[in-house]
Amino acid sequence: MTIQKFHVKKGDQVQVISGNQKGSTGKVLQVISKKAQVLIEGVRLIKKHTRKSQDQPQGAIIQREGPIHVSNVKVVESGKKGKAA
């Protein structure tokens, strides 16, 4: 099994270039390399229903980010900062 290398990294500012979220921008929260997907802050929010638990005695509907394929995003600004001169 080989490790894939992607053009985006955690912390990069990216823009979605295709799909329903086209044009939206955000920071990469996580790169899922096995599926070639990324999670972007505030983009593709999905609702997840949770069971009753000690934390949520009534159960809950939680909003969280859904994955987007790597090929559908482009880097706007790299998260890596250069040295201050």
Legacy VTK file of the C-alpha trace (Angstrom):
# vtk DataFile Version 3.0
C-alpha trace
ASCII
DATASET POLYDATA
POINTS 85 float
0.000 0.000 0.000
1.449 3.349 -1.037
0.870 6.663 0.665
-0.883 9.240 -1.494
0.303 12.828 -1.519
-2.288 15.592 -1.890
-2.106 19.265 -2.813
-3.931 20.273 0.402
-2.840 19.964 4.021
-4.500 20.494 7.377
-4.732 24.235 8.081
-4.780 25.359 4.423
-7.403 27.858 3.272
-9.250 26.245 0.340
-12.085 27.021 -2.067
-14.582 24.470 -3.414
-14.475 24.512 -7.232
-17.292 22.065 -8.071
-20.411 20.494 -6.599
-23.245 21.913 -4.508
-20.848 23.919 -2.307
-19.070 25.549 -5.264
-17.521 28.911 -4.367
-17.458 28.453 -0.590
-14.167 28.764 1.257
-12.852 27.509 4.575
-9.973 26.005 6.500
-9.096 22.316 6.122
-9.827 20.550 9.420
-8.793 17.042 8.391
-7.454 15.141 5.375
-8.855 11.607 4.995
-6.147 10.022 2.836
-7.713 6.555 2.441
-10.803 8.034 0.753
-9.044 11.084 -0.782
-11.420 13.457 1.012
-11.131 16.570 3.168
-13.234 18.161 5.899
-13.572 21.932 5.505
-14.671 24.219 8.331
-18.235 25.489 7.800
-18.694 23.784 4.400
-21.120 20.909 3.657
-22.760 20.892 7.068
-24.729 17.697 7.648
-27.097 16.796 10.479
-26.285 13.698 12.516
-28.862 12.161 14.833
-27.394 10.823 18.087
-28.784 8.310 20.562
-29.628 9.060 24.157
-26.524 9.116 26.341
-25.262 10.623 29.588
-24.102 13.711 27.702
-27.398 14.029 25.758
-30.195 12.486 27.880
-32.836 13.362 25.264
-30.698 12.520 22.256
-29.773 15.289 19.827
-29.346 16.413 16.240
-25.750 17.572 15.795
-24.486 19.638 12.847
-21.011 18.781 11.605
-18.884 19.023 8.468
-19.182 16.351 5.789
-16.309 15.208 3.563
-15.573 16.644 0.098
-13.334 14.933 -2.465
-9.818 16.384 -2.774
-10.222 16.958 -6.527
-13.086 19.408 -5.865
-11.001 21.910 -3.869
-8.164 24.294 -4.658
-5.724 25.978 -2.304
-6.336 29.709 -1.800
-3.738 30.258 0.926
-1.270 27.803 2.399
-1.443 27.224 6.154
2.352 27.184 6.377
3.780 30.517 7.552
7.209 31.693 6.486
9.864 32.982 8.869
9.457 36.573 10.017
12.294 38.717 8.687
LINES 1 86
85 0 1 2 3 4 5 6 7 8 9 10 11 12 13 14 15 16 17 18 19 20 21 22 23 24 25 26 27 28 29 30 31 32 33 34 35 36 37 38 39 40 41 42 43 44 45 46 47 48 49 50 51 52 53 54 55 56 57 58 59 60 61 62 63 64 65 66 67 68 69 70 71 72 73 74 75 76 77 78 79 80 81 82 83 84
